[in-house]
Amino acid sequence: MMRKNFVFTSESVSEGHPDKVCDRISDEVVDLFFREGTKAGIDPASVRVACETLATTNRVVIAGEVRGSLADKKLKSKVKSAARRAIKSIGYEQEGFHWKKVRIEVLLHAQSADIAQGVDAAGNKDEGAGDQGIMFGYACRETPELMPAPIYYSHKILENLTQARKSGEGQCEKLGPDAKSQVTVRYVDGKPVGVTQVVVSTQHVDETLSSSDVRKIVEPVVRATLPEDWITSETIWHVNPTGKFVIGGPDGDCGLTGRKIIVDTYGGAAPHGGGAFSGKDPTKVDRSAAYAARYLAKNVVAAKLADRCTIQLAYAIGVAEPLAVYVDLHGTGKVDEEKVEKALREVMRLTPRGIREHLGLNKPIYAKTSAYGHFGRKPGRDGSFSWERTDLTDALKRAVLH
């Protein structure tokens, strides 16, 4: 049985965090290959990218595997330009990390033929999974977006601070791109009712600012982000608790793609299979099956079949069908888990190809996923965040009652 009265904490990091800079660049490369492939008349389903990025003081290294060759200097130049635009968009123009001055090295090469033969369709064989692994999806009733409250509000605090920084609202132009947040939520009778601790550490470009000065800037944004009455006189604030935070981003701390996977998902409120999302095209089930699992879990909860739902999918490299589908309704289900497991396979093909086609994943929609969470976001007209739709509720209800 789940505890009824407790506190739970989740953290988030901003788009200017060193690891998120790398996630953004890696996802910009994925989007670039989708766009360039379309221009070249290549079937989007044939695009293959596995891109890793490292960033440090005025240096970015982009490495990994792609379908085809990057010997063309023109394409390498486009990768570098995409990285510079991403860094500029985030807001880095400091001495140790500047979008104009940063040295960028591109080390992408052709995908292994051994991997390709397992993933590609051939004869009567459907496309297989790009790797083995387990992926989880989760949904609950704690927010309208069916996300756990701690991670949802940790994300929103930083997203709103970033918007205020870029617009110059409330002296937020004095802040820098690198920031972290952490929210400790108090639960009563299993429901989130307030915040006991708030942590915000943010870079500031004005070196004269003290921690108390920074708090005066960020506190109105935090209060406006959290639900009314969640902050009380007993809420404890930690704003830049170590003091000055001027040197930030990759200049202050080396960044790598894929180091913030719990931030990307459910903030520790649900399991994570271990695989990162950013930099991977959707044939990689680390990404696409995790999106599918969230999509299905959200639809289970939206269909009022349960108040909480965890789904696990398991795959083997080169094998199309999932090895297993597991559902846990955490004692909140209105139907048996076994019926839900059977229904999930009926309402959606869970092969890599089936997932990509159902969710429309063969598109340049990934750069915007790289910060503030891959889940709990609003589906876009461009097809982004399609896994946040709740269009399977009627089909699920019919399937479980069949």
N, C-alpha and C positions, 0 to 999 in steps of 0.2 A: 504493500500500500504506500502511496506517495504521502509524504509528510504534508500536513495542512498548514502549519505555522513555521515559517523559516525565512531566511534571507538568502538571496542568490545574486552573484555578481558576474557581469560580462564586460569585456573591454572592446573598444574599437580604435582604429587608427585612421588618420586622414589620408587624403590622396597624396599629400606631400611627405608622408612617412617613407623612409628609404625603401622598404620592401614593397610598398604600394606604388612607388615610382617605377619599380621594376615590373610589377604586375601590369601596370598601365602600358608600358612600352611593349611588353610581350603580347598583350592583347591587341595593341595597335598593329603589330606585325601580322597577327592572325587576320584582322580586318583588311589589312593591305593586300594579303594574298587572295582573299575572296574578291576584292575589287579588281585587282590586276588579272586574276583568272577570268573574270567575266569579260573584261576588255579583250582578252586573248582568245575568247571563245571556248574556254575550258569549262567543262561541267562542274558546277560548284561542289557536287558530291565527290569529286576527285581531288579536291584541295586537301593537302596534308601539311600540317604545321605542328611542330613541338619546339617552342621557343623559350629559352631561358635567358634572363638578363641579370647582369651584375652591375651595380653602380657604386662608385666611390668618388673621392674628391676629383671633380672635373674629368671623370672617366666613366664610360659606359661600354660594356662588352655584351654583345648579343650573340648567342650561340644556340645550336640545336639542329633539327632536321626538318627538311621540307620536301615536298614532292617535286622532283626535277632539280635543276642546277641553278645556283646563284652566281655562276661565272660572269653573267652579264653585269657589267659595272653600273649600268643604268638602274637596274633593280636594286643593287646594293645601295646606290645613292638614295633611292626612294625609301629604303628601310631607315637609313640615317636621318632623312628629312622627317619621317614619321616620328622618330624618337625625339628629335629636337622640338617638333610641334607639341608633343605631349609634355615635355619638360617646361616649355613656355606656357602652355595652358595651365599647368599646375601652379606656376608662378615663381619659378626659380631663376633669379637674376642676381645671385649673391656671388661673392668673389670665389668661393670654393666650389660652387656648382651653378653654372650659368648656361642657359640653353644655347647661347651663341658660341661659347668658349669650350664647352665640354668636348673631349675627344671621344669619338664613337668608333668602335671596332665591330665589324660584322663577320661572324664565323659560322654562319648557317651553311649546311651542306645537304646533299641528297639523302632522302630516307633510305634506310636499309632495305634491300630487296627481300631479305628474310622476313622482316616485319610486314612488308607490303603484301606478300603472298598469303599471309594469314588473314589480313584485314580485307583485301579486295574480294569482290564477287568473282566467281569463275565457274562456268558451266552451270551445274545445278546447285552450286554452293552459294549461299547468300553471304553478304559482307559479315565478317566476324568482328568481335570486339578488338580494339586496338591494344588491349592489355588485360591481364587478369586483375581482379580486385573486387572489393565490396564498396557499395555506395549506400548512403542513408538519406532519407528525406524525413522531414518532421513538420508538423503543424499543430497549433493549439489555439485556444480562444482568448489568449491574453491581450491581444490587440486586434483592431479591425482587419489588419493584414494577415491575421492568423500566425503571428510570430511570437516567440518568447519576448516578454517586455524588456528584460535587461539589455539584450543585444540590440533590439529595435531602437530603444531610446539612446543607447550609446552611439549608434550610427547617426541618428537624427541630430544629436548635439553637434557632432563634427561637420555633418553636411550643412547645417544651418550656419555654423561658424565660418565655413568656407565661403558660402554665399555672401555673408556679411563682409568678410575680408575682401572679396573681389569687388563688391559694390561700395565699400568704404563706409558701411553703415555703423553707427555707434562707436567710432574710433577703431573699428576692427581692421582698418588698413595698417595699423601699427603691428599687427600680428603677421607671422610667417606661415608658410605652407605646411610645415611639419607639426603634427599635433596628435595627442592621444586622449581618449576619454575612458572612463570606467564608472559604471553605475551599479550600486548595490540596492536591490529592490526588496522591500519587505512584503511577505505574503501572509495573509490571514485567511484561514479556511480555504487555502489553495489558490487564492486570487491575489494579484498584485494590488497593493493599496498605497504604497508610498516609497520614498527613497531615503535610506538611512545614511548613505555616503555618496558623494559625487567627487570624482577625480577628473581634472582637466589639466593637462600639461601641453602648453602651446609655445611654439617658437615666436619670438617677437623681434621685429627689425629695429625697433627703438630701444637702444641699449640702456637707456635711463630708466626703463620701467622696472618696478619692483613686483614681487608676487601679488601684493595687495592692489597695485595698479592694474595688473593683468586681470585680477578677479573682478574689478569694477567693469572691465570691458566685456568679459565672457559671461558673467552672472546673468545679465538680462536675457541673453540668448538661451542659456540653459533653462531659466525659469519659463521662458516662452515656449520651449520645446516640450517640457514634461507636462503631464496632465495636471490640471488645477488641483491644488491641495496636496500634491505629492511631496512637495518640499515644505518642511515645517521648521520651527525654531530648533528642533533637535537634529535636523539634518547636518551632517559634518561635511565641510568643504575642504578639498585639497587642490588648490590651484597653483601650478608651478611650485610644488613643495620643495624642490631642490634650489630654487632661486632663479638666477639668470638662465635663459634659454635662447641664446642668440644664434649660435652655430648649430644648424639643424640640417635635416635631409641627408643625402649621401655624403656630404662633406663632414658631418659629425659622426655618422655611423654607416658602415657598408650595407647596401641593400641587395637582396636576392629575390627572384621570383618564387612564389609559393611558400613563403614562410609564415603567412597569416591565414592558414586554412580554417582555424576556428572562428576568427573574425569574419571570414567569408561566409560562414554557414550560420550556426545557431548559438554561438557564444558559449559553448559548453553545456547548453541545456539539453542537447541531444548528441548521439554518437556521430563520429566522423570516420569515414572509411580510410582516411590517410592520404588520399591523392589530392594534389592541388588542381585548380581549375585553369588559372590564367596561362596564356601562351599555347593552349591546346585547341586544335580544331575539334569539332564535335564527333569525329569517329572515335575519339578517346573517351571511353565510358567514365573515366574519372570525372569528366565534366558533364557529358550529356546524360548519363544515367543518374547522376546526382540531381540534375535538373528534373529528370523524369520522376524520380522518387519524391522530390518536393512537390511537384505538380500533383501527383497522385495523393500524397498525404493531405495536401491542402484541399483537394476535392472531397476526400473522405470526410474531413471536418466540416467543410462548407455544406456538404449534403446532410449534415447532422446525424451521421452514422456513429460519431464519437466526438468527444471534446478534445482529445489528444490522440495523435497518431504518429507512430514511427514506422517507417518502411525500410527494409534492407533489400537491395538487389545484389546478386553475385554473378560475376562473369569470368570466362576463361578466354585467353587470347586466341583469336581465330574462330571462336565459337559464337554463333549468332544468338541463340536463345539464352536467356539468363539461366544459370545453374539452379538458382533458388530465388523465391520471393517470400519474404517474411514480414508479417504485420503484427505490431503490438499496439493495442488500443488503451493500454494503461488502466484497465478496469473501468473505462468510461464508455465502452462500446454499447451500441444498441443492437448489434448483431455479432455473431461469432467471428473471430479473426479468420478462421479457415474460409468462411464464405467471402470475406473481403479479399483474401489472397486469390481465390478463384476468380472473383469479379474483376480484379485488376488486369489479369491476363486477357479477359474478354473485352474490356473497354479500350485497351491500348496494346498495340504490338510493342513488345519490350526488347526487340532486337535493336542493335545500333542504328540500322537503316530505318526501322519503324519509329524509333524515338526522334530521329532527325527530321523525318518527314512530318510526323504528327505535330511537333513543336516548331517546325520551320527554322531549323538551326543552321542551315547552310547559307548564312548571310553574314555581312560585316556588322555584327551587333554586339561585339564583345568588349570594346574599350570602356564603354559606360558601366560594365559590370565590375570593373577592377577596383572600385572603392565604394565604401558604404554598404557593402553586403551584396551578395548575389540573390538574396531572397527577401521577400517583404517589399518589393519594389513594384511600381505601376507598369503594367504592360504598355509598350510603346507602339505607335502606328507603324514604325519601321520593322516590327516583329521582335523587338527586344523584350526580354523578360516574359516571353510567351508562356513560360512555365508557371507564371503567377496567375494565369487565367483560372476561372472556376467553371468551365464549360462542360465538365464531365459529371456534374452532380446528378442529373436525371438518369444518365446511362448507368451510373453506379447504383443508384437506388433500384433500377429495374433488374440489374444483374444480381444483386444480393437477395432480392425477393423472388427470383426465378426458381 
